[in-house]
Amino acid sequence: MGPLAILLLGGYLRFRNLGEPRTLVFDETYYAKDAWSLLRTGYEHSWPDKADAAVVAGHPSFLDRASFVVHPPVGKWVIAVGEWLFGMNAFGWRFMLALLGTLSILLVARIARRLTRSDLLGVVAGLLLAVDGLHLVMSRTALLDGVLMFWLLAAFGCLLLDRDQTRARLAAIAERQPERLAGSGPRLGWRPWRIAAAVFLGLACATKWNGVWYLAGFAALVVLWDLGARRAAGVRHPCTRLVPDALTTGTVFFGIGLAVYLASWAGWFATDGGWDRRWADTHPAAGLATLVPDALRSLWHYHAAMWHFHTTLRASHPYMSHPWGWLVLARPVSYFYENQNVTGCGGDPCVREILALGTPALWWLAAAALPYLAWRALARRDWRASAVLLAVAAGWLPWFLYSERTIFYFYAAAFTPFLVLAATLTLGTILGPPVPGPRRTWGAITAGLLVLLVVLSFAYFHPLFVGDPLTTSEWNNRMWLRSWI
């Protein structure tokens, strides 16, 4: 019941006045239009600038030639579901992000419960995600990163279920058929949760390419978990299964992931108007390339162009930032700002802003928690700490390879739930074991005060997350760092 109560709170925060502002916000100008194009024809179109007013009015009629887009289709298809249900308007193109953001709160609560076996910490994790500013902003904006975050979180939850089922199966074998533990141990058989995780990871890669880092990282995590499970069950030579397990897991993850990724381009395959759809018609194949269908050759050429764009993007942007500063909130992104004809703040003048900024108390707590989890992983061999650290690293560290590229803080939305899990595990350590006494009392007081600080921090910055009117002085008081302006 605790996670469901937090779910209702998070849903209220995400759906309240979801259609405001009614205009396209930041990169919604790309993805809301791409989603509508996919819904209408199966592929993305370019839109003339004059189409923006018609989009905001809810009556878009501009579908120009095919557009060169640099992200796969799944995230835009998700946005399109809301537009199909509610029309081409602000509520419609934001609806699915708000829904996935709300559901992710329940996922985090249940994942934390499974990690810690604590009802209290499960509820705390859900609450922390519900009141995170970046998660709230990304749940109320039609960008791809919120969709990516949901698929990655769902995949992680499936892997936890697979881990528990695998260990339970080996424990049953150890009790009833111990002779099967000889040598390298038994095969682990049918594992539906691992397949489900591979599907979700395929959807993540088909939303944004950086999902591939999670696909590789989570595959390695499964192999190591299987090795630990065999060793814990008493298998005499568990390492002899390491290579076969790695090959099987790699085949499942990358095979299913590739199949899901290709399926996501179904609209492009099924039509003739998509970008570079008929490239192969004017570029005949030679040699072994003749064995590849023309449609796949055209898609490969398209992807080469996408890769070139992503790896050579150097355009300056006022809100670009280096990954080093993400965890400490060095440079958030302003999605929307208005200071003309704004009323409702109880003073004069009034301003409205939507600032993609994590709740400061939560993000600074999580930043402090990561070194502690690293120590837990290395010194105590804590599998929970290792898993959460890997999930944060897969979403954060690869961006250092492209730090000269134009990148933004809101890319951290993909690993925000895992930062919440890092903070929750640390709060669990502060809370201490469930044994009555001074240690538990002071731990509960300290952990409770930290959670309260996060909630109060969220409440203070909430107007900046949802674009509520503020007086100029109130807005200035919330600009704690000069780099936030």
N, C-alpha and C positions, 0 to 999 in steps of 0.2 A: 504493500500500500504506500510505503514511503516514496519509492521511485515514481509511482503513478501520480502522487501529489506534486512532486517536483515536475513531472511531465506537464501537468496542467499549468503550473506557474510558468514554465518555459514556453509553453504554447501561447499563453496570454501575452507574454512579452514579445513574442515573435509575430503574432498575428494582429496585435493592436495597431490600428491605423496603418496597415501594411501598404495600402494604396497611396500613402503620402511619403515623399512628394510625388505628384502625378507625372512629373517629367522623367525622362531617362536619366539615370544616375551613373556617372563615371562610365565604365565599360559595358553597362547595359545597352549602350547604343550599338554594340556589336552583337551581343548574344541574344537579346530579345528579338532583334531583327532576324538573325540567323535561325532562331527557333521557329519564327513565323514562316520563314521561307521553306524550311524543312517540312513543316506541317502542310504547306500548300503544294510543294512540288517534289520534295524528297532531297533537294540539295540547296545550298546556300546561294543567295543572290546579293549583288551589290545594290545599295540603296542611295539615291541622290540625296544631297543634304536637305532639300526641301521636303523630304518625306518625314522628317522628325515631327513637324507639327501635326501631320496626319496620324502618326503613331500615337502621340500623346492624346489626341482627340479620340482614339479608339477606332479610327476608320482608315487604316493603311491600305493603299492601293498601288504602291510602287514596288514592282518586282522587275529589276533591271537584269542585265546579263549576269552570268555566273560570277561568283566572287571567289577570290583566292583567300581561303581561310587557313589558319595555321594550327587549329586544334581539331581533334577527331569529333565525331558527331554526338556521342552519347549524352554529354552534359547538356547540349542544346536540345536534344530530344526530350530530356527530362523537363527543361523549361517549357517546351512546346506543349506538354501535357496540361500545364496550368493555363496556357493560352487557348487550348482547345476547350477546356472546361469553362473558362470565364471570359474569354475574348482577349483581344490584343490591347490590354490596358495594364496599368501599373500593378494592380492586384493580380491579374492573370499571369504576368511574366515573373512575379515574385512568389507565387503561391507554392510551387513545388520546393523552392529553397527553404521557405518557412516550415513546410511539412517535414522535410528531411532534417532540418536543424532541430525541430522539436523531437523527432524520433531518435535522433542521435543522443539526446539527453537520457532517454530510457536505456539506450544501448550502453552508454558509459556507466550508468548506475549498475546495470546487471554485470557488466564486465568487471567493474571494481569489486562487486560482491563475489564474483567467481575467483578473482585474483586473491582477495584477502580473507574470504569466508566470513566477512563481517557485514551484517545488515547496516550498521551505522555508517561504516565507511562507504558502502554502496550509495547510500542516500547523500552523503557528503559530496561524493564525486559528481553525482547528478546535479546537485545544487551549484557546485562550483562551475560546471559547464553552463548551466542555465544563466548564470550571472556574469559570464565572460563577455566583455565588450566586443572583441573581434568576432567571436562566434555569433553574437547577436546581429552585428552588422552584416556578416556574410550570410546569415539566415534570412535577411530582409532585403537582399540585393541579388539580382539575377546575374551572378557571375558563376564561373565553372568551379571555382575552388571549394565552394560549399558542397557541391555534388561529389567532387573527388574525395573530400573528407569523409562523407557518409560511406562510400564504398570501402574505403580503407578501414574504417572502424568496424564495419560489418564483417570484413574479411578477418580481422583480428579476433572478433568475437567467435567466429566459426572455428578458428584455429584453437582457441581455448577449449571449446567443446570437444574438438577432435583429440586434443591432448588428454583431457579427462577420460574420454571413452577408451582411448588406447591404453592408458595406464590401468583402467579398470579391467580391461580384457586380459592384459598380461598378469594382473594380480589373480584373476580367476584361474588362469592356466597354471600359475605357480602353486595354487592351492589344490587343484584337482588333478592336474597332469604335469607334475614337476619334471618328468622325464623329457618333456618337450623343450625345456630350457637348456638342454645340453647343446654344445656347439655354439652356433650363432643365434639360436632361438627360433621361435615360430614366425611365420609371416603374419602380418597384421591385417590382411584381408581387406574387405570392403570398408571404405572410409568416406561416407557421404559428406561429412562436414568439411573434409579437406577439399572435396570437389566443389562444394559451395563456396569455400574461400577462394578457390581458383577462379570461379565465375565472377565473384565480386572484384578480384584483382584485375581480371580482364576488362570489366566495366570501368575500373579506375584508369587503366591505360587507355581505354577508348574515350575517356573524358579529357585527360591531359597526360602527356607523355611521361611526366615525372612519376606517374604511378608505377613505372617499370622498376624503379629502385625498391619499392615496397615488394613487388613480385619477387625479385631476387632475394631481398632480405628475409621475407617471411618464409620462402622456400628453405633457406639455410636454417632458419629457426626451427622449422618442423623436423629437419634431419637431426639437429642437435637434441631436440626434445625426445625424439624416438630413441636416440642413443642413450639418453639418461633414463628413459623408461625401461629399456632392456636391462640396463645395469641395475636399476632399483629392484627389478623383478627377480634378479639372480641369474640372468643369462651368463654363461661362463665366458663367452668370447663375443661380447656385444660389438666390438669394433669391426669384426669381420662382415657385419651387415651394413657398415657405413657407406661403402661405395654403391651396393645395390639400392639401399634406401635413397641415396642422393640421386641416382639415375631415375628411380621411380617417381620421386617427388618432383624432380626437374621436368620429367615428361608430363606429369599431371598439370603442374602449374603453367609451364610455358606452352604446352599443347593446347590446353583449354583456354588459356589467356589469349593465344593467337587466334583460335577459332572465334572467340567472343569479339575480339578486335575486328577481324575481317567482317563478321556479321554486322557490326555496327555501321559499316559502310554500305549496307543493303540499298539504301535510297540512292546513293551515288551509282552503284552497279546497275540498278534497275532503270535508270533514266539515261538520256543522252546529253543533257544540258550541263552537268556538273563540270567544275573546273578540270581541264585536262582529260576529261572522260574519253575523248577520241584521239588522244595524243599518239597512241600506237598506230593509228590508221595512216599517219603521215611519217612514221618512223619505223620502217620495216625491220623485223628482227633478223639476226644473223647467228649462225652457229647454234649453240645449245639454247640460246634465247628463244629460238623458234618453238621450243617445247612449252614455253610459258604462255598462257592465254593472254591475248591482247589487253583484256581488261586489267589483269594483274600487272602487266608491264606499265600501263598508263598510271595505275595507282602507285607503283614504285617510283615512277618519275615525279608524280605529285608529291610524294613523301620526301624525295630528295630536295625538292624546292622548299618544302616546309622545314626540313632540317637546316638548310642553308639560312633561312630566315632566322630561326631560333639561335643559331650559333654565331651569327654576324650582327645581331641587333645591338647597335651602339648609340641609338638616339638618346639625347639628354632629356630628362623629365624632372620637373621640380620635386616629385615625390619618390624618385628612385632611392634605393638604400642598399647598404652592404649587409650581407647576412650576419656579420658580427653584431650588428646593432638590434637585430630582431627581438631577441629575448629580453632586452632591457628597454624596449619601446623607444629606440632612438629616433625613428622617423616614421610615424604613422602616415596614412594616406587620407586626404580629404576627398570624399566622394561627392559632396554637395555642400555649397555655401551660398547663402543669400542674406543680403543686408539692406535690400530695398523693399519698401512696402511690407515689412514684416511686423505683425502685431501679435499680441497675446502674451507678452512677457511681463506685463505689469509695469513697464517703464518705457523709456524712449532714449536712444533707439534700440531696436530689437534685431537680433541676428539668428539665423538657423544654420546648423552645420551637421553633416553626417561624417564622422571621423572614424575611420577603421583603426581602432586603438584597442588593444587588450586591456582588461581591467587591471590597472597598475599593481594593486596589492597582490593579485593572483599571479600575474606574470613574474613579478619579482620574487615571489615565494617559489614558483616553479623553477626559475633560474637558479635559485639557491639550492633547490632540491636535487638538481641534476648531478652535481659533484658528489652529494651524499649517496645517490643511487649508484654512481660509478664505483664508489668505495664498497657498497653492499655487494655489487656484482662481482668485484674482484676479490675482496677479502672474505666475504661470507658465501660466495657462489649462490647468490639469491637469484633464482630464475625469474622471479617477477620483476626485479630491478633490471635484469638483463633484457627482458622482452620489451619493457617500456623504453629503455634507453635506445634499443635498436630501432623502435618505431619512430622516436624523435630524430635519431640520426639519419634515417632513410629519407625523412622529409626536409631536413635542414642542411646537412653536410654537403650533399651534391651541389647545392647552389654556390658553394665556395669555388667550384670548378669553373663557374661562369660568372664570377663576381664582377668582371668587366662589362658584362651584358647589362641591359636595362632590366632590372629586377626590382620587386616591390615587397614591402613588409607583409602585405596581405597573403602572399604565398604561404606564409606560416599557418594559415587556416587549416591546411592539410594535416598538420601534426598537433594542432591545438588540443584535441581530446587527450592526446598522450601526455602533453604537459600537465593537464588536469590530473591524469592518473599518477604522474610523478609527484605532484603536490599531495595527492591523497595518500600515497604510500608513505610519504614523509610525515604527514599528519598522523598516520597510524602508528609510526614509531614514537612520535611525541606523546600520543595518547597512552601508549604502553599496554601491557597485557591486561586482560579483563579480570584482574584480581583486586579485590577491595583493599585500599590502603592509601597512604600519602602519595605514593608514586602515581597511582591511577588518578587520584584527585587533582594533583597539580598538572598532570598530563592533560586531563580533560579540560581544565581551566585554560591552559596555554593553547591547546588545539582549538577550543571553542572561541577564544579571543581572536585567533588568526582567521577563522572562518567568518566571524563577525566583521573583522576588518575588511575582508574581501567584499562582503555584502554591502557595507557602508561605502566602500570605494566605488562599487558598481552604481549604487544609488546616486552618488554625487556626480558621476560622469554620464549617467543615463541620458540626459538631454542631448549630449553630443553623439550618442549612438543611434538615436531615432529621429534627430532633426527637430526636437521641440524648441520653441522660441526661448531665447535667453537675452538678458540685457547685455550690452557690450562689456560692462564691468564683470558680470557673472561669467561671460565667455573668457575674458582675460584671466580671471582667477583660476580657470581650469587648464590654462596653457602652462603647465608646470615646467616644461622645458621649451626653450626657444625653438628647438627643432620641430616642435609640434605645430608651429604656425606655418 
